Amino acid sequence: MGFRVLHIGNEISWRGGENQVRLLIAGLRPFGVESFVAYPRESRGFARFAELRGSDGPVEVLPLPSRRAFDPRNIRDLVRFCDVHDIQILDAQSSGGMSMALKVKKRRPKLCLVVHRRVDNPIKRSWLTRRKYLNPRVNRFVCISAAIGQIVREYGVNPDLISIVPSAVEETPYIRLGHNKIEAKKILAGRAVPLDTVWIGNASAFTSQKGHDTFIRACQILQSRSVPFVCWFAGDGPLLAKCKHLAEDLNLQHSVRFIGHTKSVTNFVLALDVLAVPSNNEGLGTILLEGAYAGCALVGSNVGGIPEIVRQGETGFLVAPGNAEELADRLETLIRDADIRAKLSSAARDYVRSHFSVEQMVRGNLAVYQGVLKAASHRPS
């Protein structure tokens, strides 16, 4: 039996959460689930979800008048949309989305409300936030890692209302490209740098969360040790200029390259031999899943959900957040020892295939939706 879900978000950029919604919408279709999306009119999400009409099938997207969660126009339009399209489940994809969904459900109490939490930031202890997270109108929290689930539990949410459904990425693009790193390197840089040098790097937004400064300082340590490498950074964000200046100050102009926003994370990650994610906090780190499918050796900070992907010495190496020296040590090991790189990258790919597949993500969310609908049908009217 099919049903209708409205995914609500207020992010302006296109990030991991939006990509998960894209994968989920496509994966739910064979189960008869019809999905709708509501995002701010000026957001990348609104534009890209609207494009799904031509590639993944028709998806109706509601353009929210504002990204401000408490804008009454958003609530008005959302309530009207739910009525017209007979929506049964609201799925809030961000904190702002959750605020809007709660207001919509207050007006339409028969709707089921699912909240996705994708970040491992501490939840504020303010009265307003507690009222939001402990609100009886929320039918289920879906956390993308066990680490996030623990944070939500410790905040006081009933454990029976928490489901762990890890995020996923597609392996198909890497299979289609044949896991050919040499060709990917040529696409990225031509012959401007030696193709036989070990390439390390990261693809993420330049924010304080992602630890780019730690990575750059680790590169300076590697250079001082005469370790041969080329480091590539993909992405944009508020700290991009600052990170470029740091690399210049450390005389890394010839070994550290910034390419800005990339339309193809697949091609970029495939060109790397080592993917390092030295985040200061991280809900899960889906770029690590991309790296595993791309055949990269993985290094990540021992924070949030990263250890659920990077198992120390088995699928990669873990380092303390902010510790450039330790990061450099692990990177040097992987750069100098091809056998260790191959062993860890192979294990990471197998582990991600078995624990973080798109099918598992879709079925996990489907089970949540079915569960809340079943529970709602047994509640007295």
KENUFI-764156 format. One line per 10 residues: for each residue x, y, z of C-alpha. Coordinates in steps of 0.25 Angstrom, whole numbers, plus 5000, padded with zeros to 4 digits. Layout:
residues N
X,Y,Z  ...
END
This chain:
residues 381
5000,5000,5000  5006,5013,4996  5006,5027,5003  5010,5041,5002  5022,5048,5008  5026,5062,5009  5041,5065,5011  5043,5079,5017  5056,5086,5018  5061,5100,5019
5076,5099,5015  5081,5108,5004  5092,5100,4999  5092,5086,4994  5099,5077,5004  5099,5062,5008  5085,5063,5014  5079,5068,5001  5086,5056,4994  5080,5046,5003
5066,5051,5000  5069,5050,4986  5073,5035,4987  5062,5033,4997  5051,5038,4987  5056,5029,4976  5058,5017,4985  5044,5018,4990  5037,5019,4977  5036,5003,4975
5029,5002,4988  5018,5011,4983  5022,5023,4992  5020,5037,4986  5029,5047,4990  5028,5063,4990  5038,5073,4994  5038,5087,5000  5050,5096,5000  5052,5111,4999
5051,5117,4985  5065,5122,4985  5072,5109,4990  5080,5100,4982  5071,5089,4987  5058,5095,4980  5065,5096,4967  5071,5082,4967  5059,5075,4973  5051,5081,4961
5061,5075,4951  5057,5061,4956  5045,5063,4947  5054,5060,4935  5063,5049,4941  5057,5041,4952  5043,5044,4949  5033,5055,4953  5035,5061,4967  5026,5072,4971
5034,5083,4978  5027,5094,4987  5035,5107,4987  5035,5112,5001  5035,5128,5001  5046,5129,5011  5057,5120,5018  5052,5126,5031  5046,5115,5039  5036,5124,5046
5031,5131,5034  5016,5130,5034  5015,5129,5019  5023,5116,5019  5013,5110,5029  5001,5115,5021  5007,5109,5008  5011,5096,5015  4997,5094,5021  4990,5097,5008
5000,5087,5000  4997,5076,5010  4982,5078,5009  4983,5078,4993  4992,5066,4992  4987,5058,5003  5000,5057,5010  5001,5046,5021  5015,5048,5026  5024,5060,5028
5039,5057,5028  5047,5069,5034  5061,5069,5028  5067,5080,5036  5065,5088,5049  5058,5099,5042  5049,5088,5035  5046,5082,5048  5041,5096,5053  5032,5097,5041
5027,5083,5042  5023,5085,5056  5015,5097,5053  5008,5090,5041  5005,5078,5050  4999,5087,5061  4989,5091,5050  4987,5077,5044  4989,5067,5056  4986,5055,5048
4999,5056,5040  5011,5047,5044  5024,5055,5047  5038,5049,5045  5050,5057,5048  5063,5054,5042  5076,5058,5050  5088,5058,5042  5098,5066,5051  5105,5062,5064
5105,5076,5070  5101,5077,5084  5086,5080,5085  5083,5094,5092  5078,5093,5106  5069,5106,5104  5054,5105,5108  5050,5107,5093  5059,5096,5088  5055,5086,5099
5040,5089,5096  5044,5086,5081  5051,5073,5083  5043,5067,5094  5030,5071,5087  5019,5060,5087  5016,5063,5072  5029,5057,5067  5025,5042,5064  5040,5038,5061
5054,5043,5060  5063,5037,5050  5078,5038,5053  5088,5035,5042  5098,5029,5052  5098,5023,5066  5106,5034,5071  5095,5044,5068  5085,5034,5073  5093,5035,5087
5092,5050,5087  5077,5050,5085  5075,5039,5095  5084,5047,5105  5075,5059,5103  5063,5052,5108  5056,5047,5096  5049,5034,5098  5058,5023,5092  5046,5016,5086
5044,5028,5077  5059,5027,5072  5063,5019,5059  5077,5018,5054  5077,5018,5039  5091,5021,5033  5093,5030,5021  5097,5024,5008  5104,5027,4994  5103,5020,4981
5114,5011,4976  5109,5010,4962  5116,5023,4957  5130,5017,4962  5126,5004,4955  5123,5011,4942  5136,5018,4942  5144,5005,4945  5151,5010,4957  5161,5016,4948
5170,5025,4956  5180,5029,4945  5169,5034,4936  5162,5041,4947  5175,5048,4950  5177,5052,4936  5163,5058,4936  5166,5066,4948  5180,5071,4945  5184,5066,4932
5199,5065,4932  5202,5077,4941  5206,5068,4952  5213,5054,4953  5202,5044,4952  5210,5034,4959  5211,5042,4972  5201,5039,4983  5189,5048,4983  5182,5052,4996
5171,5061,4998  5157,5064,5003  5144,5069,4997  5135,5077,5007  5130,5091,5010  5141,5100,5016  5135,5102,5030  5141,5101,5044  5134,5088,5045  5143,5081,5034
5157,5083,5040  5163,5088,5027  5173,5096,5035  5178,5083,5042  5179,5076,5028  5187,5088,5023  5197,5088,5035  5199,5073,5033  5203,5075,5019  5213,5085,5023
5219,5074,5033  5219,5064,5021  5226,5074,5013  5237,5077,5024  5239,5062,5024  5241,5061,5009  5229,5052,5007  5225,5052,4992  5210,5056,4991  5200,5065,4984
5188,5070,4992  5175,5074,4986  5163,5081,4992  5149,5082,4986  5138,5091,4991  5135,5105,4994  5130,5112,5007  5133,5123,5017  5147,5119,5020  5152,5116,5006
5160,5129,5005  5166,5127,5019  5171,5113,5016  5177,5118,5003  5185,5128,5011  5189,5118,5021  5195,5109,5010  5202,5121,5004  5208,5125,5017  5213,5111,5019
5219,5110,5005  5210,5099,5000  5207,5106,4987  5213,5094,4979  5207,5083,4987  5193,5087,4991  5183,5091,4980  5169,5097,4982  5159,5094,4971  5146,5101,4977
5133,5095,4976  5132,5082,4967  5120,5077,4960  5126,5063,4960  5130,5058,4974  5131,5044,4968  5142,5048,4958  5149,5056,4968  5149,5045,4979  5153,5035,4969
5166,5042,4966  5170,5042,4980  5179,5031,4986  5176,5035,5001  5163,5042,5006  5165,5050,5019  5154,5055,5027  5160,5062,5039  5146,5068,5044  5145,5074,5058
5131,5068,5058  5123,5060,5048  5109,5053,5048  5114,5042,5039  5123,5047,5028  5117,5042,5015  5129,5046,5007  5136,5035,5014  5126,5025,5007  5129,5032,4994
5144,5030,4997  5142,5015,5000  5135,5012,4987  5146,5020,4980  5157,5011,4985  5163,5021,4994  5170,5018,5007  5162,5026,5018  5167,5035,5030  5157,5041,5039
5156,5048,5052  5151,5040,5064  5138,5048,5065  5123,5046,5063  5119,5035,5054  5133,5035,5046  5137,5022,5055  5125,5015,5050  5131,5015,5036  5146,5016,5039
5150,5005,5048  5164,5007,5053  5174,4998,5046  5163,4991,5039  5156,5000,5029  5165,5012,5031  5172,5021,5042  5166,5029,5052  5173,5042,5058  5170,5052,5069
5162,5064,5064  5171,5076,5062  5184,5068,5063  5192,5071,5051  5204,5063,5055  5196,5050,5057  5189,5053,5044  5203,5055,5037  5208,5042,5043  5196,5034,5037
5197,5040,5024  5212,5038,5023  5209,5023,5026  5199,5022,5015  5207,5030,5005  5220,5022,5007  5213,5008,5007  5205,5004,4995  5202,4990,5002  5195,4997,5014
5187,5006,5005  5182,4995,4996  5179,4986,5009  5171,4997,5016  5164,5002,5003  5159,4988,5000  5154,4986,5014  5147,4999,5014  5140,4996,5001  5135,4983,5006
5130,4989,5019  5123,5000,5013  5116,4991,5003  5111,4982,5014  5107,4993,5024  5104,5006,5017  5096,5002,5004  5086,5011,4998  5076,4999,4998  5078,4998,5013
5076,5013,5015  5063,5013,5007  5058,5000,5014  5061,5006,5028  5054,5019,5025  5042,5011,5019  5041,5003,5031  5040,5016,5040  5029,5022,5031  5021,5009,5031
5023,5008,5046  5018,5022,5049  5006,5020,5040  5002,5007,5047  5003,5013,5061  4995,5025,5056  4984,5016,5051  4983,5009,5064  4982,5023,5072  4967,5026,5076
4962,5038,5068
END
